[in-house]
Amino acid sequence: GESVGLHLPTLSVQEGDNSIINCAYSNSASDYFIWYKQESGKGPQFIIDIRSNMDKRQGQRVTVLLNKTVKHLSLQIAATQPGDSAVYFCAERGYSTLTFGKGTMLLVSP
Amino acid sequence: DGGITQSPKYLFRKEGQNVTLSCEQNLNHDAMYWYRQDPGQGLRLIYYSQIVNDFQKGDIAEGYSVSREKKESFPLTVTSAQKNPTAFYLCASSTGFNQPQHFGDGTRLSIL
């Protein structure tokens, strides 16, 4: 999306495929995690969140998985649609404010 | 509808000029935040405010200033001391500090 997406890892999928976007976080004390979606020229939108006492949470067409052992978070999008094309990034809540990852650009081809 | 409004969407600054970016929310949120977004980078926190008449520096506060005189409003001034101001600026708010943040649609600042 505009210049926000430059130099970001990119995942290209076909419409209807399932997409998996990954995020490695840094703070083992982080207790809360959020996935955001950012479309071109817009602000980030909340997608789904998960607390550290859970390892999986499902929403509508989205699932977040948390692996605290390796400090890894993933976002799974089922039956990906062209409207899902955007930059996706995770955020973790540690000792102070939220820390945001750099993001992954998802490109969905019809 | 409740939300966060940032204005203007595009802003141009001349060398040596201060400019102010507006952020208004009608979500009745206590906490508000300003972030800077550069290509290929994560959001970087400039300033945040947990409550009216109080604000704290974030990770990259140099060259910026804020005020929080009203709960609804958290304007950001980009001063002439900020030598590399070209970026996408995002304002956010949350019910409490470090709760999920709701974002505005940003202001893109460029240098003439």
gemmi code that builds the backbone of each chain (N, CA, C; Angstrom):
import gemmi

chains = {
    "A": [
        ("GLY", (0.807, -1.210, 0.000), (0.000, 0.000, 0.000), (0.833, 1.250, 0.000)),
        ("GLU", (0.796, 2.008, -1.031), (1.606, 3.205, -1.241), (3.048, 2.891, -0.850)),
        ("SER", (3.690, 3.809, -0.212), (5.088, 3.574, 0.120), (5.245, 2.748, 1.377)),
        ("VAL", (4.149, 2.505, 2.121), (4.262, 1.730, 3.348), (4.783, 0.339, 3.053)),
        ("GLY", (4.419, -0.204, 1.875), (4.752, -1.588, 1.582), (6.128, -1.816, 1.020)),
        ("LEU", (6.863, -0.755, 0.719), (8.177, -0.937, 0.123), (9.082, -1.722, 1.055)),
        ("HIS", (9.842, -2.652, 0.486), (10.862, -3.410, 1.200), (10.284, -4.366, 2.233)),
        ("LEU", (8.984, -4.627, 2.190), (8.405, -5.562, 3.128), (8.406, -6.959, 2.538)),
        ("PRO", (8.485, -7.989, 3.394), (8.261, -9.347, 2.888), (6.885, -9.410, 2.247)),
        ("THR", (6.781, -10.155, 1.188), (5.529, -10.238, 0.443), (5.095, -11.679, 0.308)),
        ("LEU", (3.800, -11.906, 0.519), (3.184, -13.208, 0.315), (2.173, -13.070, -0.809)),
        ("SER", (2.362, -13.829, -1.867), (1.438, -13.786, -3.004), (0.655, -15.080, -3.052)),
        ("VAL", (-0.663, -14.976, -3.092), (-1.524, -16.152, -3.123), (-2.596, -15.966, -4.177)),
        ("GLN", (-3.242, -17.072, -4.487), (-4.390, -17.040, -5.406), (-5.671, -16.927, -4.586)),
        ("GLU", (-6.651, -16.304, -5.163), (-7.966, -16.196, -4.526), (-8.464, -17.593, -4.173)),
        ("GLY", (-8.945, -17.726, -2.951), (-9.456, -19.014, -2.504), (-8.459, -19.824, -1.701)),
        ("ASP", (-7.168, -19.507, -1.848), (-6.144, -20.199, -1.060), (-6.240, -19.767, 0.399)),
        ("ASN", (-5.629, -20.555, 1.272), (-5.446, -20.140, 2.660), (-4.091, -19.439, 2.770)),
        ("SER", (-4.042, -18.382, 3.551), (-2.796, -17.617, 3.728), (-2.321, -17.730, 5.162)),
        ("ILE", (-1.011, -17.790, 5.320), (-0.427, -17.803, 6.653), (0.639, -16.723, 6.719)),
        ("ILE", (0.463, -15.802, 7.633), (1.406, -14.706, 7.821), (2.044, -14.872, 9.193)),
        ("ASN", (3.340, -14.761, 9.234), (4.082, -15.035, 10.460), (4.672, -13.776, 11.088)),
        ("CYS", (4.890, -13.879, 12.392), (5.475, -12.764, 13.137), (6.298, -13.347, 14.279)),
        ("ALA", (7.540, -12.913, 14.368), (8.375, -13.284, 15.501), (8.405, -12.101, 16.459)),
        ("TYR", (8.098, -12.343, 17.714), (8.127, -11.238, 18.658), (9.346, -11.350, 19.552)),
        ("SER", (9.622, -10.268, 20.272), (10.932, -10.184, 20.925), (10.902, -10.361, 22.435)),
        ("ASN", (9.789, -10.060, 23.073), (9.766, -9.998, 24.530), (9.024, -11.188, 25.119)),
        ("SER", (9.733, -12.050, 25.821), (9.087, -13.230, 26.393), (8.077, -12.863, 27.483)),
        ("ALA", (8.140, -11.628, 27.982), (7.185, -11.180, 28.998), (5.924, -10.575, 28.401)),
        ("SER", (5.838, -10.471, 27.080), (4.640, -9.897, 26.451), (3.429, -10.753, 26.769)),
        ("ASP", (2.344, -10.085, 27.148), (1.161, -10.816, 27.615), (-0.035, -10.704, 26.683)),
        ("TYR", (0.122, -9.937, 25.613), (-1.040, -9.675, 24.765), (-0.531, -9.329, 23.378)),
        ("PHE", (-1.247, -9.860, 22.360), (-0.799, -9.682, 20.984), (-1.999, -9.320, 20.099)),
        ("ILE", (-1.730, -8.486, 19.108), (-2.786, -8.022, 18.210), (-2.295, -8.142, 16.766)),
        ("TRP", (-3.194, -8.517, 15.877), (-2.931, -8.446, 14.438), (-3.729, -7.278, 13.857)),
        ("TYR", (-3.030, -6.491, 13.017), (-3.666, -5.382, 12.322), (-3.544, -5.580, 10.807)),
        ("LYS", (-4.499, -5.012, 10.083), (-4.486, -4.975, 8.621), (-4.442, -3.522, 8.187)),
        ("GLN", (-3.534, -3.203, 7.262), (-3.451, -1.833, 6.786), (-3.559, -1.805, 5.268)),
        ("GLU", (-4.617, -1.187, 4.778), (-4.815, -1.025, 3.342), (-4.141, 0.253, 2.874)),
        ("SER", (-3.935, 0.305, 1.568), (-3.213, 1.426, 0.976), (-3.830, 2.770, 1.354)),
        ("GLY", (-3.027, 3.658, 1.905), (-3.470, 5.008, 2.229), (-4.380, 5.116, 3.429)),
        ("LYS", (-4.479, 4.048, 4.212), (-5.380, 4.060, 5.361), (-4.631, 3.698, 6.638)),
        ("GLY", (-5.306, 3.895, 7.742), (-4.742, 3.503, 9.022), (-4.959, 2.028, 9.281)),
        ("PRO", (-4.191, 1.441, 10.202), (-4.345, 0.030, 10.542), (-5.713, -0.260, 11.161)),
        ("GLN", (-6.243, -1.430, 10.841), (-7.508, -1.886, 11.410), (-7.253, -3.118, 12.256)),
        ("PHE", (-7.866, -3.159, 13.413), (-7.782, -4.318, 14.299), (-8.429, -5.530, 13.618)),
        ("ILE", (-7.719, -6.677, 13.647), (-8.298, -7.908, 13.095), (-8.674, -8.859, 14.214)),
        ("ILE", (-7.699, -9.222, 15.026), (-7.916, -10.216, 16.069), (-6.812, -10.076, 17.105)),
        ("ASP", (-7.111, -10.493, 18.333), (-6.095, -10.432, 19.385), (-6.047, -11.759, 20.127)),
        ("ILE", (-5.004, -11.922, 20.934), (-4.861, -13.140, 21.726), (-4.034, -12.833, 22.964)),
        ("ARG", (-4.429, -13.401, 24.067), (-3.661, -13.228, 25.300), (-2.664, -14.375, 25.439)),
        ("SER", (-1.675, -14.144, 26.251), (-0.579, -15.113, 26.343), (-0.987, -16.408, 27.036)),
        ("ASN", (-2.162, -16.439, 27.671), (-2.600, -17.686, 28.313), (-3.387, -18.577, 27.341)),
        ("MET", (-3.415, -18.172, 26.069), (-4.073, -18.946, 25.029), (-3.049, -19.297, 23.965)),
        ("ASP", (-3.326, -20.361, 23.186), (-2.438, -20.648, 22.073), (-3.149, -20.569, 20.724)),
        ("LYS", (-4.460, -20.375, 20.761), (-5.213, -20.289, 19.514), (-6.477, -19.488, 19.762)),
        ("ARG", (-6.821, -18.691, 18.769), (-8.089, -17.967, 18.828), (-8.621, -17.821, 17.413)),
        ("GLN", (-9.921, -18.026, 17.269), (-10.519, -17.966, 15.925), (-11.500, -16.824, 15.819)),
        ("GLY", (-11.494, -16.212, 14.628), (-12.478, -15.195, 14.305), (-13.173, -15.612, 13.020)),
        ("GLN", (-13.742, -14.631, 12.349), (-14.393, -14.931, 11.083), (-13.333, -15.030, 9.995)),
        ("ARG", (-13.089, -16.201, 9.482), (-12.104, -16.506, 8.439), (-10.661, -16.319, 8.899)),
        ("VAL", (-10.431, -15.896, 10.115), (-9.069, -15.720, 10.604), (-8.834, -16.523, 11.880)),
        ("THR", (-7.604, -17.001, 12.011), (-7.173, -17.723, 13.204), (-5.799, -17.212, 13.582)),
        ("VAL", (-5.596, -16.961, 14.852), (-4.266, -16.583, 15.327), (-3.727, -17.716, 16.191)),
        ("LEU", (-2.477, -18.069, 15.957), (-1.791, -19.091, 16.727), (-0.610, -18.466, 17.448)),
        ("LEU", (-0.433, -18.826, 18.699), (0.653, -18.291, 19.506), (1.512, -19.425, 20.031)),
        ("ASN", (2.802, -19.358, 19.747), (3.754, -20.331, 20.262), (4.756, -19.580, 21.123)),
        ("LYS", (4.537, -19.635, 22.426), (5.375, -18.858, 23.337), (6.768, -19.444, 23.470)),
        ("THR", (6.901, -20.730, 23.202), (8.208, -21.384, 23.338), (9.225, -20.765, 22.386)),
        ("VAL", (8.770, -20.502, 21.164), (9.682, -19.933, 20.168), (9.336, -18.473, 19.864)),
        ("LYS", (8.449, -17.887, 20.649), (8.056, -16.473, 20.482), (7.598, -16.206, 19.058)),
        ("HIS", (6.595, -16.945, 18.639), (6.100, -16.862, 17.275), (4.583, -16.748, 17.261)),
        ("LEU", (4.134, -15.901, 16.380), (2.701, -15.628, 16.224), (2.371, -15.815, 14.743)),
        ("SER", (1.245, -16.411, 14.441), (0.857, -16.494, 13.037), (-0.612, -16.125, 12.877)),
        ("LEU", (-0.912, -15.611, 11.697), (-2.281, -15.258, 11.320), (-2.652, -16.094, 10.114)),
        ("GLN", (-3.707, -16.871, 10.235), (-4.176, -17.684, 9.126), (-5.472, -17.078, 8.598)),
        ("ILE", (-5.519, -16.869, 7.296), (-6.707, -16.344, 6.643), (-7.240, -17.434, 5.717)),
        ("ALA", (-8.466, -17.855, 5.959), (-9.066, -18.907, 5.135), (-9.730, -18.297, 3.904)),
        ("ALA", (-9.663, -19.061, 2.810), (-10.326, -18.660, 1.562), (-10.045, -17.190, 1.236)),
        ("THR", (-8.767, -16.884, 1.052), (-8.325, -15.505, 0.855), (-9.008, -14.869, -0.346)),
        ("GLN", (-9.401, -13.609, -0.171), (-10.113, -12.865, -1.197), (-9.281, -11.658, -1.642)),
        ("PRO", (-9.546, -11.129, -2.835), (-8.796, -9.940, -3.282), (-8.852, -8.785, -2.300)),
        ("GLY", (-9.969, -8.661, -1.585), (-10.100, -7.601, -0.589), (-9.204, -7.784, 0.627)),
        ("ASP", (-8.574, -8.934, 0.740), (-7.640, -9.172, 1.842), (-6.257, -8.615, 1.533)),
        ("SER", (-6.025, -8.179, 0.309), (-4.726, -7.620, -0.059), (-4.440, -6.382, 0.785)),
        ("ALA", (-3.347, -6.413, 1.512), (-3.005, -5.329, 2.433), (-1.670, -5.670, 3.092)),
        ("VAL", (-1.224, -4.783, 3.944), (-0.074, -5.071, 4.818), (-0.620, -5.523, 6.163)),
        ("TYR", (-0.089, -6.615, 6.678), (-0.508, -7.161, 7.958), (0.668, -7.083, 8.924)),
        ("PHE", (0.414, -6.595, 10.131), (1.486, -6.599, 11.117), (0.936, -6.919, 12.503)),
        ("CYS", (1.851, -7.470, 13.287), (1.510, -7.848, 14.646), (2.000, -6.789, 15.612)),
        ("ALA", (1.402, -6.781, 16.792), (1.838, -5.900, 17.870), (1.868, -6.717, 19.153)),
        ("GLU", (2.846, -6.447, 19.995), (2.944, -7.132, 21.275), (2.939, -6.093, 22.395)),
        ("ARG", (2.354, -6.493, 23.521), (2.347, -5.621, 24.686), (3.292, -6.202, 25.716)),
        ("GLY", (4.358, -5.465, 25.980), (5.352, -5.930, 26.930), (5.351, -5.086, 28.177)),
        ("TYR", (6.486, -4.479, 28.488), (6.631, -3.712, 29.718), (5.984, -2.337, 29.642)),
        ("SER", (5.905, -1.783, 28.447), (5.350, -0.427, 28.362), (4.340, -0.366, 27.220)),
        ("THR", (4.638, 0.400, 26.214), (3.679, 0.570, 25.124), (3.719, -0.613, 24.156)),
        ("LEU", (2.744, -0.652, 23.265), (2.728, -1.687, 22.230), (3.943, -1.533, 21.315)),
        ("THR", (4.502, -2.656, 20.905), (5.588, -2.676, 19.927), (5.061, -3.336, 18.668)),
        ("PHE", (5.266, -2.662, 17.534), (4.700, -3.132, 16.267), (5.778, -3.750, 15.394)),
        ("GLY", (5.424, -4.847, 14.729), (6.317, -5.441, 13.745), (6.300, -4.639, 12.453)),
        ("LYS", (7.217, -4.990, 11.552), (7.339, -4.226, 10.310), (6.258, -4.588, 9.303)),
        ("GLY", (5.726, -5.775, 9.388), (4.624, -6.129, 8.509), (4.981, -7.018, 7.350)),
        ("THR", (3.963, -7.637, 6.796), (4.047, -8.471, 5.599), (2.975, -8.011, 4.640)),
        ("MET", (3.355, -7.868, 3.376), (2.373, -7.483, 2.383), (1.747, -8.737, 1.783)),
        ("LEU", (0.435, -8.799, 1.815), (-0.301, -9.918, 1.217), (-0.899, -9.457, -0.107)),
        ("LEU", (-0.563, -10.167, -1.179), (-1.121, -9.866, -2.502), (-1.971, -11.043, -2.943)),
        ("VAL", (-3.219, -10.776, -3.257), (-4.152, -11.829, -3.639), (-4.531, -11.638, -5.102)),
        ("SER", (-4.254, -12.653, -5.902), (-4.579, -12.603, -7.331), (-5.926, -13.267, -7.567)),
        ("PRO", (-6.754, -12.647, -8.446), (-8.061, -13.237, -8.738), (-7.941, -14.546, -9.494)),
    ],
    "B": [
        ("ASP", (-21.147, 8.015, 13.477), (-20.313, 6.866, 13.829), (-19.121, 7.320, 14.645)),
        ("GLY", (-18.723, 6.518, 15.635), (-17.554, 6.844, 16.408), (-16.305, 6.522, 15.643)),
        ("GLY", (-15.264, 7.348, 15.881), (-14.020, 7.076, 15.194), (-12.990, 8.129, 15.483)),
        ("ILE", (-11.894, 8.024, 14.738), (-10.786, 8.957, 14.876), (-10.615, 9.689, 13.555)),
        ("THR", (-10.549, 10.986, 13.622), (-10.418, 11.797, 12.413), (-9.091, 12.528, 12.433)),
        ("GLN", (-8.309, 12.288, 11.385), (-7.054, 13.010, 11.230), (-7.178, 13.969, 10.051)),
        ("SER", (-6.630, 15.163, 10.240), (-6.631, 16.126, 9.131), (-5.388, 16.983, 9.186)),
        ("PRO", (-4.934, 17.467, 8.020), (-5.420, 17.096, 6.700), (-4.900, 15.720, 6.283)),
        ("LYS", (-5.328, 15.207, 5.169), (-4.825, 13.927, 4.684), (-3.421, 14.084, 4.102)),
        ("TYR", (-3.196, 15.204, 3.433), (-1.870, 15.509, 2.881), (-1.455, 16.894, 3.371)),
        ("LEU", (-0.185, 17.038, 3.705), (0.321, 18.305, 4.223), (1.732, 18.518, 3.690)),
        ("PHE", (2.010, 19.764, 3.337), (3.329, 20.092, 2.812), (3.959, 21.135, 3.722)),
        ("ARG", (5.208, 20.940, 3.994), (5.917, 21.853, 4.891), (7.104, 22.476, 4.166)),
        ("LYS", (7.258, 23.761, 4.379), (8.446, 24.438, 3.856), (9.571, 24.312, 4.880)),
        ("GLU", (10.789, 24.465, 4.426), (11.945, 24.433, 5.326), (11.776, 25.491, 6.414)),
        ("GLY", (12.052, 25.110, 7.664), (12.006, 26.053, 8.764), (10.615, 26.348, 9.295)),
        ("GLN", (9.639, 25.619, 8.818), (8.251, 25.888, 9.211), (7.750, 24.836, 10.193)),
        ("ASN", (6.957, 25.277, 11.161), (6.250, 24.327, 12.019), (4.896, 24.025, 11.394)),
        ("VAL", (4.456, 22.781, 11.514), (3.116, 22.428, 11.056), (2.436, 21.595, 12.126)),
        ("THR", (1.116, 21.712, 12.182), (0.343, 20.983, 13.185), (-0.619, 20.025, 12.515)),
        ("LEU", (-0.598, 18.778, 12.967), (-1.486, 17.735, 12.484), (-2.598, 17.550, 13.513)),
        ("SER", (-3.807, 17.477, 13.010), (-4.958, 17.376, 13.891), (-5.371, 15.925, 14.098)),
        ("CYS", (-5.815, 15.592, 15.318), (-6.383, 14.291, 15.629), (-7.524, 14.480, 16.616)),
        ("GLU", (-8.708, 14.045, 16.204), (-9.899, 14.161, 17.040), (-10.560, 12.793, 17.132)),
        ("GLN", (-11.002, 12.422, 18.353), (-11.728, 11.170, 18.519), (-13.011, 11.391, 19.301)),
        ("ASN", (-14.053, 10.655, 18.903), (-15.326, 10.728, 19.623), (-15.680, 9.370, 20.213)),
        ("LEU", (-14.660, 8.620, 20.572), (-14.841, 7.289, 21.147), (-14.832, 7.318, 22.676)),
        ("ASN", (-14.638, 8.507, 23.243), (-14.532, 8.664, 24.692), (-13.344, 7.887, 25.272)),
        ("HIS", (-12.284, 7.770, 24.479), (-11.086, 7.070, 24.920), (-10.207, 7.988, 25.760)),
        ("ASP", (-9.612, 7.405, 26.800), (-8.709, 8.186, 27.643), (-7.329, 8.345, 27.014)),
        ("ALA", (-6.828, 7.307, 26.385), (-5.448, 7.313, 25.890), (-5.403, 7.642, 24.405)),
        ("MET", (-4.397, 8.418, 24.037), (-4.182, 8.756, 22.620), (-2.691, 8.685, 22.320)),
        ("TYR", (-2.382, 8.441, 21.041), (-1.004, 8.159, 20.639), (-0.720, 8.781, 19.273)),
        ("TRP", (0.547, 9.112, 19.047), (1.011, 9.504, 17.717), (2.162, 8.588, 17.310)),
        ("TYR", (2.057, 8.082, 16.060), (3.085, 7.232, 15.498), (3.572, 7.819, 14.187)),
        ("ARG", (4.794, 7.441, 13.871), (5.360, 7.771, 12.569), (5.584, 6.455, 11.831)),
        ("GLN", (5.231, 6.439, 10.545), (5.413, 5.228, 9.742), (6.248, 5.577, 8.518)),
        ("ASP", (7.370, 4.905, 8.372), (8.251, 5.063, 7.220), (8.242, 3.772, 6.418)),
        ("PRO", (8.537, 3.864, 5.113), (8.502, 2.662, 4.261), (9.324, 1.525, 4.827)),
        ("GLY", (8.710, 0.350, 4.909), (9.428, -0.838, 5.347), (9.733, -0.908, 6.830)),
        ("GLN", (9.144, 0.006, 7.604), (9.421, -0.007, 9.047), (8.133, -0.156, 9.836)),
        ("GLY", (8.270, -0.630, 11.054), (7.124, -0.695, 11.946), (6.758, 0.690, 12.447)),
        ("LEU", (5.622, 0.792, 13.076), (5.196, 2.064, 13.650), (6.131, 2.447, 14.789)),
        ("ARG", (6.527, 3.704, 14.814), (7.384, 4.202, 15.891), (6.629, 5.266, 16.679)),
        ("LEU", (6.648, 5.126, 17.977), (5.860, 5.975, 18.864), (6.542, 7.321, 19.074)),
        ("ILE", (5.789, 8.393, 18.849), (6.325, 9.741, 19.011), (5.967, 10.272, 20.406)),
        ("TYR", (4.691, 10.323, 20.674), (4.183, 10.778, 21.970), (2.921, 9.988, 22.299)),
        ("TYR", (2.608, 9.904, 23.589), (1.336, 9.344, 23.987), (0.794, 10.094, 25.191)),
        ("SER", (-0.511, 9.971, 25.369), (-1.182, 10.640, 26.473), (-2.154, 9.656, 27.105)),
        ("GLN", (-2.024, 9.448, 28.391), (-2.915, 8.500, 29.066), (-4.178, 9.185, 29.578)),
        ("ILE", (-4.102, 10.511, 29.723), (-5.227, 11.241, 30.283), (-5.077, 12.713, 29.918)),
        ("VAL", (-6.161, 13.438, 29.991), (-6.130, 14.865, 29.661), (-5.074, 15.585, 30.500)),
        ("ASN", (-4.408, 16.534, 29.865), (-3.378, 17.376, 30.494), (-2.133, 16.619, 30.904)),
        ("ASP", (-1.956, 15.450, 30.340), (-0.742, 14.682, 30.603), (-0.292, 13.995, 29.339)),
        ("PHE", (1.015, 13.998, 29.063), (1.544, 13.273, 27.918), (2.999, 12.899, 28.193)),
        ("GLN", (3.426, 11.867, 27.478), (4.767, 11.329, 27.670), (5.477, 11.191, 26.334)),
        ("LYS", (6.791, 11.329, 26.337), (7.582, 11.108, 25.129), (7.621, 9.618, 24.798)),
        ("GLY", (7.582, 9.362, 23.505), (7.781, 8.008, 23.028), (9.232, 7.801, 22.617)),
        ("ASP", (9.441, 6.930, 21.644), (10.793, 6.564, 21.243), (11.484, 7.609, 20.370)),
        ("ILE", (10.693, 8.442, 19.673), (11.296, 9.384, 18.706), (10.676, 10.765, 18.843)),
        ("ALA", (10.646, 11.305, 20.070), (9.955, 12.567, 20.335), (10.707, 13.813, 19.860)),
        ("GLU", (11.992, 13.704, 19.593), (12.773, 14.896, 19.247), (12.247, 15.542, 17.973)),
        ("GLY", (12.009, 16.866, 18.074), (11.511, 17.606, 16.921), (9.992, 17.654, 16.829)),
        ("TYR", (9.326, 17.074, 17.798), (7.866, 17.050, 17.836), (7.366, 17.619, 19.160)),
        ("SER", (6.132, 18.128, 19.157), (5.493, 18.527, 20.404), (4.004, 18.216, 20.316)),
        ("VAL", (3.363, 18.055, 21.485), (1.940, 17.743, 21.536), (1.287, 18.531, 22.656)),
        ("SER", (-0.033, 18.496, 22.665), (-0.810, 19.027, 23.785), (-2.027, 18.128, 23.947)),
        ("ARG", (-2.589, 18.133, 25.167), (-3.808, 17.342, 25.399), (-4.688, 18.148, 26.357)),
        ("GLU", (-5.279, 19.194, 25.820), (-6.132, 20.087, 26.608), (-7.555, 19.568, 26.703)),
        ("LYS", (-7.944, 18.741, 25.759), (-9.268, 18.150, 25.758), (-9.144, 16.650, 25.543)),
        ("LYS", (-10.091, 15.916, 26.074), (-10.059, 14.458, 25.942), (-10.119, 14.032, 24.481)),
        ("GLU", (-10.869, 14.809, 23.675), (-11.121, 14.425, 22.297), (-9.968, 14.735, 21.351)),
        ("SER", (-9.051, 15.587, 21.769), (-8.104, 16.152, 20.818), (-6.659, 15.965, 21.258)),
        ("PHE", (-5.799, 15.606, 20.296), (-4.385, 15.380, 20.603), (-3.556, 15.845, 19.407)),
        ("PRO", (-3.409, 17.138, 19.206), (-2.671, 17.635, 18.041), (-1.160, 17.432, 18.167)),
        ("LEU", (-0.532, 17.184, 17.030), (0.915, 16.986, 16.953), (1.531, 18.102, 16.131)),
        ("THR", (2.530, 18.777, 16.682), (3.258, 19.797, 15.937), (4.615, 19.239, 15.524)),
        ("VAL", (4.885, 19.317, 14.240), (6.186, 18.932, 13.705), (6.994, 20.216, 13.589)),
        ("THR", (8.019, 20.349, 14.393), (8.758, 21.606, 14.427), (9.885, 21.614, 13.401)),
        ("SER", (10.474, 22.765, 13.202), (11.588, 22.891, 12.261), (12.817, 22.126, 12.748)),
        ("ALA", (12.812, 21.728, 14.018), (13.937, 20.952, 14.559), (13.916, 19.511, 14.064)),
        ("GLN", (12.794, 19.069, 13.522), (12.689, 17.706, 12.985), (13.254, 17.744, 11.574)),
        ("LYS", (14.440, 17.179, 11.396), (15.167, 17.343, 10.137), (14.693, 16.411, 9.035)),
        ("ASN", (13.996, 15.374, 9.390), (13.520, 14.427, 8.377), (12.044, 14.148, 8.599)),
        ("PRO", (11.190, 15.143, 8.379), (9.789, 14.995, 8.751), (8.927, 14.247, 7.746)),
        ("THR", (9.433, 13.986, 6.565), (8.623, 13.325, 5.539), (8.266, 11.917, 5.985)),
        ("ALA", (6.981, 11.666, 6.191), (6.518, 10.367, 6.687), (4.999, 10.351, 6.683)),
        ("PHE", (4.463, 9.203, 7.020), (3.026, 9.012, 7.224), (2.802, 9.007, 8.729)),
        ("TYR", (1.943, 9.916, 9.203), (1.721, 10.059, 10.636), (0.349, 9.501, 11.007)),
        ("LEU", (0.346, 8.634, 12.005), (-0.874, 7.965, 12.443), (-1.194, 8.323, 13.888)),
        ("CYS", (-2.444, 8.638, 14.107), (-2.953, 8.902, 15.454), (-3.811, 7.711, 15.872)),
        ("ALA", (-3.763, 7.358, 17.133), (-4.562, 6.242, 17.631), (-5.121, 6.587, 19.004)),
        ("SER", (-6.127, 5.839, 19.414), (-6.672, 6.014, 20.755), (-7.078, 4.650, 21.304)),
        ("SER", (-7.180, 4.569, 22.629), (-7.620, 3.334, 23.272), (-8.340, 3.662, 24.566)),
        ("THR", (-9.161, 2.717, 25.035), (-9.949, 2.964, 26.240), (-9.034, 3.234, 27.430)),
        ("GLY", (-7.959, 2.487, 27.511), (-6.972, 2.683, 28.555), (-5.604, 2.455, 27.980)),
        ("PHE", (-4.610, 2.803, 28.728), (-3.246, 2.679, 28.238), (-2.933, 1.224, 27.896)),
        ("ASN", (-2.399, 1.030, 26.692), (-1.995, -0.288, 26.220), (-3.140, -1.254, 25.961)),
        ("GLN", (-4.340, -0.739, 25.848), (-5.455, -1.521, 25.346), (-5.431, -1.462, 23.813)),
        ("PRO", (-6.231, -2.317, 23.123), (-6.214, -2.274, 21.651), (-6.440, -0.863, 21.136)),
        ("GLN", (-5.616, -0.470, 20.194), (-5.667, 0.887, 19.687), (-6.450, 0.964, 18.384)),
        ("HIS", (-7.248, 2.011, 18.277), (-7.993, 2.311, 17.065), (-7.276, 3.451, 16.359)),
        ("PHE", (-7.084, 3.315, 15.071), (-6.281, 4.275, 14.325), (-7.121, 5.158, 13.408)),
        ("GLY", (-6.613, 6.374, 13.193), (-7.151, 7.226, 12.137), (-6.552, 6.815, 10.803)),
        ("ASP", (-6.912, 7.536, 9.743), (-6.436, 7.201, 8.411), (-5.166, 7.943, 8.007)),
        ("GLY", (-4.556, 8.641, 8.936), (-3.216, 9.162, 8.717), (-3.146, 10.497, 8.011)),
        ("THR", (-2.004, 11.147, 8.189), (-1.650, 12.368, 7.451), (-0.281, 12.127, 6.830)),
        ("ARG", (-0.202, 12.387, 5.533), (1.095, 12.238, 4.852), (1.733, 13.613, 4.754)),
        ("LEU", (2.875, 13.751, 5.382), (3.605, 15.023, 5.415), (4.785, 14.957, 4.455)),
        ("SER", (4.908, 15.985, 3.635), (6.016, 16.059, 2.682), (6.683, 17.425, 2.782)),
        ("ILE", (7.936, 17.466, 2.378), (8.689, 18.720, 2.409), (8.723, 19.345, 1.013)),
        ("LEU", (8.446, 20.645, 0.951), (8.511, 21.344, -0.337), (9.954, 21.730, -0.646)),
    ],
}
model = gemmi.Model(1)
for chain_id, residues in chains.items():
    chain = gemmi.Chain(chain_id)
    for i, (resn, *xyz) in enumerate(residues, 1):
        res = gemmi.Residue()
        res.name, res.seqid = resn, gemmi.SeqId(i, " ")
        for name, pos in zip(("N", "CA", "C"), xyz):
            atom = gemmi.Atom()
            atom.name, atom.element = name, gemmi.Element(name[0])
            atom.pos, atom.b_iso = gemmi.Position(*pos), 0.0
            res.add_atom(atom)
        chain.add_residue(res)
    model.add_chain(chain)
structure = gemmi.Structure()
structure.add_model(model)
structure.setup_entities()
